[in-house]
Amino acid sequence: MQELSLFNTLPEVPQKPSGPVTCLGMTFENDEARRAYFTEKLRKKLQDPEFRKIEGFPIGSDEDILILSDPPYYTACPNPWIADFIAEWEAQKPKQPEGYHYHREPFAADVSEGKNDPIYNAHSYHTKVPHKAIMRYILHYTEPGDIVFDGFCGTGMTGVAAQMCGSKEAVQSLGYRVLGDSSIFNDEENAISKLGERKAILTDLSPIATFISNNLNNIINSTKFNNAYKKLLKKEFRNLNRPSDV
């Protein structure tokens, strides 16, 4: 009688069809159609000799670059859609009152965050900074909808921090208070910022860094992820129980 394992009994989760998606002003039947359209655009862009002359262009085949990429959100090479995203994000920002002048006093406070957060531990990387530490600086210097650029993104903690600035729970975990109008106050009862997601552009010379950053910051299909990890577990379990040739 064959012994059944937990992994042999795990059911496959049926994948729900995705609906229409909008990206850079264009609407597609589903996310797969969006990916196919921009992948073909990127394929043609890779044929441009001038594009490939950009400093830091990765050493690799076009197919490898395309397989790793999820355009236009992430490309395993210089992203040709950055200017389009900036234009779209700038158009979405709320208008400032007439006579508005940006000014921030220098951030002057001790920042100390532990390295035991689940997001921090999701993937190890040298010189990694906890996203909660970065949040304090982003909240101090920016407003909701502002664009943050990190040219040495590592595993994308700046992007995580920018998104978490829109989470009331995450902001309160820093010791700040959030009032009903989304105003954020520090311990001295001073209003320091507004609750709201910031946009982030993340780039790095390391393809593995940008690949990890993409997967930590972009929305994933939970059904696909669930099925993929179950298949991986089944495969590894079979390998563990296979008789050794030694």
Phi and psi in degrees as GROMACS dihedral restraints (atoms count N, CA, C in turn):
[ dihedral_restraints ]
;  ai    aj    ak    al  type     phi  dphi    fc
    3     4     5     6     1   -76.7    20    10
    4     5     6     7     1   130.1    20    10
    6     7     8     9     1   -78.3    20    10
    7     8     9    10     1   131.0    20    10
    9    10    11    12     1   -92.2    20    10
   10    11    12    13     1   139.9    20    10
   12    13    14    15     1  -105.2    20    10
   13    14    15    16     1   167.7    20    10
   15    16    17    18     1   -57.3    20    10
   16    17    18    19     1   -39.7    20    10
   18    19    20    21     1   -71.3    20    10
   19    20    21    22     1   -27.5    20    10
   21    22    23    24     1   -73.0    20    10
   22    23    24    25     1   -19.9    20    10
   24    25    26    27     1   -99.5    20    10
   25    26    27    28     1    -3.8    20    10
   27    28    29    30     1   -70.4    20    10
   28    29    30    31     1   124.1    20    10
   30    31    32    33     1   -79.6    20    10
   31    32    33    34     1   151.6    20    10
   33    34    35    36     1   -76.4    20    10
   34    35    36    37     1   135.1    20    10
   36    37    38    39     1   -85.8    20    10
   37    38    39    40     1   123.1    20    10
   39    40    41    42     1   -62.9    20    10
   40    41    42    43     1   135.3    20    10
   42    43    44    45     1   -83.6    20    10
   43    44    45    46     1   127.1    20    10
   45    46    47    48     1   -82.1    20    10
   46    47    48    49     1   137.7    20    10
   48    49    50    51     1   -67.6    20    10
   49    50    51    52     1   136.3    20    10
   51    52    53    54     1   -83.4    20    10
   52    53    54    55     1   149.5    20    10
   54    55    56    57     1   -92.2    20    10
   55    56    57    58     1  -168.8    20    10
   57    58    59    60     1   -60.2    20    10
   58    59    60    61     1   143.1    20    10
   60    61    62    63     1  -129.2    20    10
   61    62    63    64     1   147.1    20    10
   63    64    65    66     1  -113.1    20    10
   64    65    66    67     1   132.0    20    10
   66    67    68    69     1  -143.3    20    10
   67    68    69    70     1   124.2    20    10
   69    70    71    72     1    49.9    20    10
   70    71    72    73     1    44.4    20    10
   72    73    74    75     1    81.5    20    10
   73    74    75    76     1    -0.1    20    10
   75    76    77    78     1  -113.2    20    10
   76    77    78    79     1   141.8    20    10
   78    79    80    81     1  -107.0    20    10
   79    80    81    82     1   132.6    20    10
   81    82    83    84     1  -119.9    20    10
   82    83    84    85     1   156.9    20    10
   84    85    86    87     1   -59.1    20    10
   85    86    87    88     1   -38.5    20    10
   87    88    89    90     1  -160.2    20    10
   88    89    90    91     1   179.4    20    10
   90    91    92    93     1   -68.7    20    10
   91    92    93    94     1   -30.6    20    10
   93    94    95    96     1   -64.2    20    10
   94    95    96    97     1   -38.2    20    10
   96    97    98    99     1   -67.8    20    10
   97    98    99   100     1   -38.9    20    10
   99   100   101   102     1   -60.6    20    10
  100   101   102   103     1   -46.9    20    10
  102   103   104   105     1   -63.6    20    10
  103   104   105   106     1   -41.8    20    10
  105   106   107   108     1   -64.0    20    10
  106   107   108   109     1   -41.1    20    10
  108   109   110   111     1   -63.6    20    10
  109   110   111   112     1   -50.4    20    10
  111   112   113   114     1   -75.5    20    10
  112   113   114   115     1   -26.1    20    10
  114   115   116   117     1   -65.1    20    10
  115   116   117   118     1   -40.0    20    10
  117   118   119   120     1   -66.6    20    10
  118   119   120   121     1   -37.8    20    10
  120   121   122   123     1   -62.6    20    10
  121   122   123   124     1   -42.0    20    10
  123   124   125   126     1   -68.1    20    10
  124   125   126   127     1   -37.5    20    10
  126   127   128   129     1   -58.0    20    10
  127   128   129   130     1   -44.2    20    10
  129   130   131   132     1   -67.4    20    10
  130   131   132   133     1   -37.2    20    10
  132   133   134   135     1   -64.7    20    10
  133   134   135   136     1   -33.4    20    10
  135   136   137   138     1   -67.1    20    10
  136   137   138   139     1   -14.9    20    10
  138   139   140   141     1   -83.2    20    10
  139   140   141   142     1    -7.2    20    10
  141   142   143   144     1   -82.2    20    10
  142   143   144   145     1   114.8    20    10
  144   145   146   147     1   -59.2    20    10
  145   146   147   148     1   -36.0    20    10
  147   148   149   150     1   -67.2    20    10
  148   149   150   151     1   -36.3    20    10
  150   151   152   153     1   -62.2    20    10
  151   152   153   154     1   -40.3    20    10
  153   154   155   156     1   -74.5    20    10
  154   155   156   157     1   -11.8    20    10
  156   157   158   159     1   -84.4    20    10
  157   158   159   160     1    -5.4    20    10
  159   160   161   162     1   -59.9    20    10
  160   161   162   163     1   132.7    20    10
  162   163   164   165     1   -58.4    20    10
  163   164   165   166     1   133.2    20    10
  165   166   167   168     1    90.2    20    10
  166   167   168   169     1     4.1    20    10
  168   169   170   171     1   -59.9    20    10
  169   170   171   172     1   132.7    20    10
  171   172   173   174     1   -67.1    20    10
  172   173   174   175     1   151.2    20    10
  174   175   176   177     1   -88.7    20    10
  175   176   177   178     1   110.9    20    10
  177   178   179   180     1   174.8    20    10
  178   179   180   181     1   163.1    20    10
  180   181   182   183     1   -74.3    20    10
  181   182   183   184     1   158.6    20    10
  183   184   185   186     1   -59.1    20    10
  184   185   186   187     1   -40.7    20    10
  186   187   188   189     1   -64.7    20    10
  187   188   189   190     1   -39.1    20    10
  189   190   191   192     1   -63.9    20    10
  190   191   192   193     1   -42.0    20    10
  192   193   194   195     1   -62.6    20    10
  193   194   195   196     1   -43.1    20    10
  195   196   197   198     1   -67.6    20    10
  196   197   198   199     1   -39.3    20    10
  198   199   200   201     1   -64.4    20    10
  199   200   201   202     1   -40.0    20    10
  201   202   203   204     1   -74.2    20    10
  202   203   204   205     1   -24.8    20    10
  204   205   206   207     1   -83.3    20    10
  205   206   207   208     1   156.5    20    10
  207   208   209   210     1  -134.8    20    10
  208   209   210   211     1    69.5    20    10
  210   211   212   213     1   -69.9    20    10
  211   212   213   214     1   150.3    20    10
  213   214   215   216     1   -90.0    20    10
  214   215   216   217     1     0.0    20    10
  216   217   218   219     1   -68.3    20    10
  217   218   219   220     1   -40.1    20    10
  219   220   221   222     1  -141.3    20    10
  220   221   222   223     1   132.8    20    10
  222   223   224   225     1  -131.5    20    10
  223   224   225   226     1   138.7    20    10
  225   226   227   228     1   -82.6    20    10
  226   227   228   229     1    39.7    20    10
  228   229   230   231     1  -166.3    20    10
  229   230   231   232     1   175.8    20    10
  231   232   233   234     1   -51.0    20    10
  232   233   234   235     1   131.4    20    10
  234   235   236   237     1   -86.4    20    10
  235   236   237   238     1   114.7    20    10
  237   238   239   240     1   -76.4    20    10
  238   239   240   241     1    -1.9    20    10
  240   241   242   243     1  -106.2    20    10
  241   242   243   244     1     8.9    20    10
  243   244   245   246     1   -59.2    20    10
  244   245   246   247     1   -46.0    20    10
  246   247   248   249     1   -61.5    20    10
  247   248   249   250     1   -34.6    20    10
  249   250   251   252     1   -67.3    20    10
  250   251   252   253     1   -41.0    20    10
  252   253   254   255     1   -65.7    20    10
  253   254   255   256     1   -42.0    20    10
  255   256   257   258     1   -60.5    20    10
  256   257   258   259     1   -44.7    20    10
  258   259   260   261     1   -61.9    20    10
  259   260   261   262     1   -41.8    20    10
  261   262   263   264     1   -66.7    20    10
  262   263   264   265     1   -44.3    20    10
  264   265   266   267     1   -65.6    20    10
  265   266   267   268     1   -39.4    20    10
  267   268   269   270     1   -64.1    20    10
  268   269   270   271     1   -36.7    20    10
  270   271   272   273     1   -69.1    20    10
  271   272   273   274     1   -25.2    20    10
  273   274   275   276     1   -85.3    20    10
  274   275   276   277     1   -16.1    20    10
  276   277   278   279     1   -67.2    20    10
  277   278   279   280     1   140.5    20    10
  279   280   281   282     1   -63.6    20    10
  280   281   282   283     1   143.9    20    10
  282   283   284   285     1   -70.9    20    10
  283   284   285   286     1   137.4    20    10
  285   286   287   288     1   -81.6    20    10
  286   287   288   289     1   150.3    20    10
  288   289   290   291     1   -62.6    20    10
  289   290   291   292     1   155.6    20    10
  291   292   293   294     1   -59.2    20    10
  292   293   294   295     1   134.2    20    10
  294   295   296   297     1    84.8    20    10
  295   296   297   298     1     8.3    20    10
  297   298   299   300     1   -63.4    20    10
  298   299   300   301     1   136.8    20    10
  300   301   302   303     1  -133.4    20    10
  301   302   303   304     1   122.4    20    10
  303   304   305   306     1   -70.9    20    10
  304   305   306   307     1   130.4    20    10
  306   307   308   309     1  -155.8    20    10
  307   308   309   310     1   134.0    20    10
  309   310   311   312     1  -137.9    20    10
  310   311   312   313     1   134.8    20    10
  312   313   314   315     1   -70.1    20    10
  313   314   315   316     1   152.3    20    10
  315   316   317   318     1   -57.6    20    10
  316   317   318   319     1   140.3    20    10
  318   319   320   321     1   -68.9    20    10
  319   320   321   322     1   120.2    20    10
  321   322   323   324     1  -132.0    20    10
  322   323   324   325     1    85.8    20    10
  324   325   326   327     1  -161.2    20    10
  325   326   327   328     1   150.4    20    10
  327   328   329   330     1   -72.6    20    10
  328   329   330   331     1   137.3    20    10
  330   331   332   333     1  -122.7    20    10
  331   332   333   334     1   121.7    20    10
  333   334   335   336     1  -141.5    20    10
  334   335   336   337     1   120.7    20    10
  336   337   338   339     1  -133.2    20    10
  337   338   339   340     1   141.7    20    10
  339   340   341   342     1   -75.7    20    10
  340   341   342   343     1   171.3    20    10
  342   343   344   345     1  -113.6    20    10
  343   344   345   346     1    32.4    20    10
  345   346   347   348     1  -112.0    20    10
  346   347   348   349     1    12.2    20    10
  348   349   350   351     1   -72.3    20    10
  349   350   351   352     1   140.3    20    10
  351   352   353   354     1   -56.9    20    10
  352   353   354   355     1   -35.3    20    10
  354   355   356   357     1   -67.4    20    10
  355   356   357   358     1   -41.6    20    10
  357   358   359   360     1   -62.8    20    10
  358   359   360   361     1   -39.2    20    10
  360   361   362   363     1   -84.4    20    10
  361   362   363   364     1    -1.0    20    10
  363   364   365   366     1   -63.6    20    10
  364   365   366   367     1   -28.9    20    10
  366   367   368   369     1  -157.6    20    10
  367   368   369   370     1   127.4    20    10
  369   370   371   372     1   -77.7    20    10
  370   371   372   373     1   149.5    20    10
  372   373   374   375     1  -165.7    20    10
  373   374   375   376     1   138.8    20    10
  375   376   377   378     1   -65.4    20    10
  376   377   378   379     1   149.7    20    10
  378   379   380   381     1    60.5    20    10
  379   380   381   382     1    24.6    20    10
  381   382   383   384     1   -73.2    20    10
  382   383   384   385     1   139.1    20    10
  384   385   386   387     1  -116.7    20    10
  385   386   387   388     1   132.3    20    10
  387   388   389   390     1   -58.0    20    10
  388   389   390   391     1   137.4    20    10
  390   391   392   393     1   -64.4    20    10
  391   392   393   394     1   -27.2    20    10
  393   394   395   396     1   -67.8    20    10
  394   395   396   397     1   -30.2    20    10
  396   397   398   399     1   -67.5    20    10
  397   398   399   400     1   -41.4    20    10
  399   400   401   402     1   -68.1    20    10
  400   401   402   403     1   -33.3    20    10
  402   403   404   405     1   -56.0    20    10
  403   404   405   406     1   -38.7    20    10
  405   406   407   408     1   -61.3    20    10
  406   407   408   409     1   -40.0    20    10
  408   409   410   411     1   -72.0    20    10
  409   410   411   412     1   -41.7    20    10
  411   412   413   414     1   -63.9    20    10
  412   413   414   415     1   -43.4    20    10
  414   415   416   417     1   -62.6    20    10
  415   416   417   418     1   -36.8    20    10
  417   418   419   420     1   -70.3    20    10
  418   419   420   421     1   -41.4    20    10
  420   421   422   423     1   -99.7    20    10
  421   422   423   424     1    -8.1    20    10
  423   424   425   426     1  -130.6    20    10
  424   425   426   427     1   169.9    20    10
  426   427   428   429     1  -116.7    20    10
  427   428   429   430     1   161.0    20    10
  429   430   431   432     1   -53.0    20    10
  430   431   432   433     1   134.6    20    10
  432   433   434   435     1    91.9    20    10
  433   434   435   436     1   -13.5    20    10
  435   436   437   438     1   -66.1    20    10
  436   437   438   439     1   157.9    20    10
  438   439   440   441     1  -104.3    20    10
  439   440   441   442     1   128.4    20    10
  441   442   443   444     1  -111.1    20    10
  442   443   444   445     1   131.4    20    10
  444   445   446   447     1  -112.0    20    10
  445   446   447   448     1   130.9    20    10
  447   448   449   450     1  -127.2    20    10
  448   449   450   451     1   106.8    20    10
  450   451   452   453     1   -83.1    20    10
  451   452   453   454     1    -8.4    20    10
  453   454   455   456     1  -130.7    20    10
  454   455   456   457     1    66.0    20    10
  456   457   458   459     1   -73.9    20    10
  457   458   459   460     1   -17.6    20    10
  459   460   461   462     1    56.9    20    10
  460   461   462   463     1  -126.1    20    10
  462   463   464   465     1   -94.6    20    10
  463   464   465   466     1    17.6    20    10
  465   466   467   468     1    86.2    20    10
  466   467   468   469     1    25.4    20    10
  468   469   470   471     1   -65.9    20    10
  469   470   471   472     1   -27.9    20    10
  471   472   473   474     1   -65.8    20    10
  472   473   474   475     1   -39.2    20    10
  474   475   476   477     1   -65.4    20    10
  475   476   477   478     1   -41.5    20    10
  477   478   479   480     1   -61.2    20    10
  478   479   480   481     1   -45.4    20    10
  480   481   482   483     1   -61.2    20    10
  481   482   483   484     1   -42.4    20    10
  483   484   485   486     1   -61.0    20    10
  484   485   486   487     1   -40.4    20    10
  486   487   488   489     1   -71.8    20    10
  487   488   489   490     1   -38.9    20    10
  489   490   491   492     1   -68.1    20    10
  490   491   492   493     1   -15.7    20    10
  492   493   494   495     1   -66.0    20    10
  493   494   495   496     1   -10.8    20    10
  495   496   497   498     1   -98.0    20    10
  496   497   498   499     1     1.6    20    10
  498   499   500   501     1  -101.4    20    10
  499   500   501   502     1   116.1    20    10
  501   502   503   504     1   -59.6    20    10
  502   503   504   505     1   -42.5    20    10
  504   505   506   507     1   -62.8    20    10
  505   506   507   508     1   -42.8    20    10
  507   508   509   510     1   -66.7    20    10
  508   509   510   511     1   -40.5    20    10
  510   511   512   513     1   -66.8    20    10
  511   512   513   514     1   -41.5    20    10
  513   514   515   516     1   -66.2    20    10
  514   515   516   517     1   -28.0    20    10
  516   517   518   519     1   -66.7    20    10
  517   518   519   520     1   -15.6    20    10
  519   520   521   522     1   -83.0    20    10
  520   521   522   523     1    -5.0    20    10
  522   523   524   525     1    96.7    20    10
  523   524   525   526     1     5.0    20    10
  525   526   527   528     1   -88.7    20    10
  526   527   528   529     1   160.8    20    10
  528   529   530   531     1  -108.4    20    10
  529   530   531   532     1   140.5    20    10
  531   532   533   534     1  -118.4    20    10
  532   533   534   535     1   120.2    20    10
  534   535   536   537     1   -89.9    20    10
  535   536   537   538     1   173.2    20    10
  537   538   539   540     1   -59.8    20    10
  538   539   540   541     1   -29.3    20    10
  540   541   542   543     1   -88.1    20    10
  541   542   543   544     1    13.4    20    10
  543   544   545   546     1    76.1    20    10
  544   545   546   547     1    10.1    20    10
  546   547   548   549     1   -72.9    20    10
  547   548   549   550     1   140.5    20    10
  549   550   551   552     1  -110.2    20    10
  550   551   552   553     1   129.1    20    10
  552   553   554   555     1  -118.6    20    10
  553   554   555   556     1   146.6    20    10
  555   556   557   558     1   -95.3    20    10
  556   557   558   559     1  -172.1    20    10
  558   559   560   561     1   -63.5    20    10
  559   560   561   562     1   -26.9    20    10
  561   562   563   564     1   -85.8    20    10
  562   563   564   565     1    12.2    20    10
  564   565   566   567     1    63.7    20    10
  565   566   567   568     1    27.9    20    10
  567   568   569   570     1  -101.2    20    10
  568   569   570   571     1   134.2    20    10
  570   571   572   573     1   -71.2    20    10
  571   572   573   574     1   124.4    20    10
  573   574   575   576     1  -114.4    20    10
  574   575   576   577     1   -18.6    20    10
  576   577   578   579     1  -170.9    20    10
  577   578   579   580     1  -173.6    20    10
  579   580   581   582     1  -125.0    20    10
  580   581   582   583     1   142.7    20    10
  582   583   584   585     1   -70.6    20    10
  583   584   585   586     1   131.3    20    10
  585   586   587   588     1   162.6    20    10
  586   587   588   589     1   143.8    20    10
  588   589   590   591     1   -66.0    20    10
  589   590   591   592     1   141.6    20    10
  591   592   593   594     1  -104.5    20    10
  592   593   594   595     1   154.4    20    10
  594   595   596   597     1   -91.5    20    10
  595   596   597   598     1   149.4    20    10
  597   598   599   600     1  -134.8    20    10
  598   599   600   601     1   139.6    20    10
  600   601   602   603     1  -112.8    20    10
  601   602   603   604     1   119.4    20    10
  603   604   605   606     1  -116.8    20    10
  604   605   606   607     1   130.5    20    10
  606   607   608   609     1  -147.8    20    10
  607   608   609   610     1   156.1    20    10
  609   610   611   612     1  -161.6    20    10
  610   611   612   613     1   154.6    20    10
  612   613   614   615     1   -72.1    20    10
  613   614   615   616     1   -20.6    20    10
  615   616   617   618     1   -87.5    20    10
  616   617   618   619     1   116.4    20    10
  618   619   620   621     1   -59.9    20    10
  619   620   621   622     1   -36.0    20    10
  621   622   623   624     1   -67.0    20    10
  622   623   624   625     1   -33.9    20    10
  624   625   626   627     1   -65.2    20    10
  625   626   627   628     1   -48.1    20    10
  627   628   629   630     1   -68.5    20    10
  628   629   630   631     1   -32.0    20    10
  630   631   632   633     1   -65.3    20    10
  631   632   633   634     1   -44.5    20    10
  633   634   635   636     1   -65.2    20    10
  634   635   636   637     1   -42.8    20    10
  636   637   638   639     1   -57.8    20    10
  637   638   639   640     1   -42.4    20    10
  639   640   641   642     1   -60.9    20    10
  640   641   642   643     1   -45.2    20    10
  642   643   644   645     1   -74.0    20    10
  643   644   645   646     1   -23.7    20    10
  645   646   647   648     1   -82.7    20    10
  646   647   648   649     1   -20.9    20    10
  648   649   650   651     1  -109.4    20    10
  649   650   651   652     1   -26.6    20    10
  651   652   653   654     1   -91.2    20    10
  652   653   654   655     1   153.4    20    10
  654   655   656   657     1   -69.1    20    10
  655   656   657   658     1   132.3    20    10
  657   658   659   660     1  -108.2    20    10
  658   659   660   661     1   157.6    20    10
  660   661   662   663     1   -79.1    20    10
  661   662   663   664     1   108.0    20    10
  663   664   665   666     1   -62.8    20    10
  664   665   666   667     1   -32.5    20    10
  666   667   668   669     1   -67.7    20    10
  667   668   669   670     1   -45.8    20    10
  669   670   671   672     1   -62.0    20    10
  670   671   672   673     1   -42.2    20    10
  672   673   674   675     1   -63.1    20    10
  673   674   675   676     1   -43.6    20    10
  675   676   677   678     1   -61.3    20    10
  676   677   678   679     1   -45.3    20    10
  678   679   680   681     1   -67.7    20    10
  679   680   681   682     1   -38.0    20    10
  681   682   683   684     1   -65.6    20    10
  682   683   684   685     1   -42.7    20    10
  684   685   686   687     1   -71.6    20    10
  685   686   687   688     1   -30.4    20    10
  687   688   689   690     1   -68.5    20    10
  688   689   690   691     1   -39.9    20    10
  690   691   692   693     1   -63.5    20    10
  691   692   693   694     1   -39.9    20    10
  693   694   695   696     1   -65.4    20    10
  694   695   696   697     1   -41.6    20    10
  696   697   698   699     1   -63.4    20    10
  697   698   699   700     1   -42.6    20    10
  699   700   701   702     1   -61.5    20    10
  700   701   702   703     1   -43.1    20    10
  702   703   704   705     1   -63.1    20    10
  703   704   705   706     1   -46.2    20    10
  705   706   707   708     1   -67.2    20    10
  706   707   708   709     1   -36.3    20    10
  708   709   710   711     1   -65.6    20    10
  709   710   711   712     1   -38.7    20    10
  711   712   713   714     1   -64.8    20    10
  712   713   714   715     1   -39.4    20    10
  714   715   716   717     1   -64.6    20    10
  715   716   717   718     1   -37.6    20    10
  717   718   719   720     1   -66.9    20    10
  718   719   720   721     1   -30.5    20    10
  720   721   722   723     1   -97.0    20    10
  721   722   723   724     1     4.1    20    10
  723   724   725   726     1   -80.5    20    10
  724   725   726   727     1   134.4    20    10
  726   727   728   729     1   -59.1    20    10
  727   728   729   730     1   139.1    20    10
  729   730   731   732     1   -78.1    20    10
  730   731   732   733     1   146.0    20    10
  732   733   734   735     1   -82.6    20    10
  733   734   735   736     1   -11.3    20    10
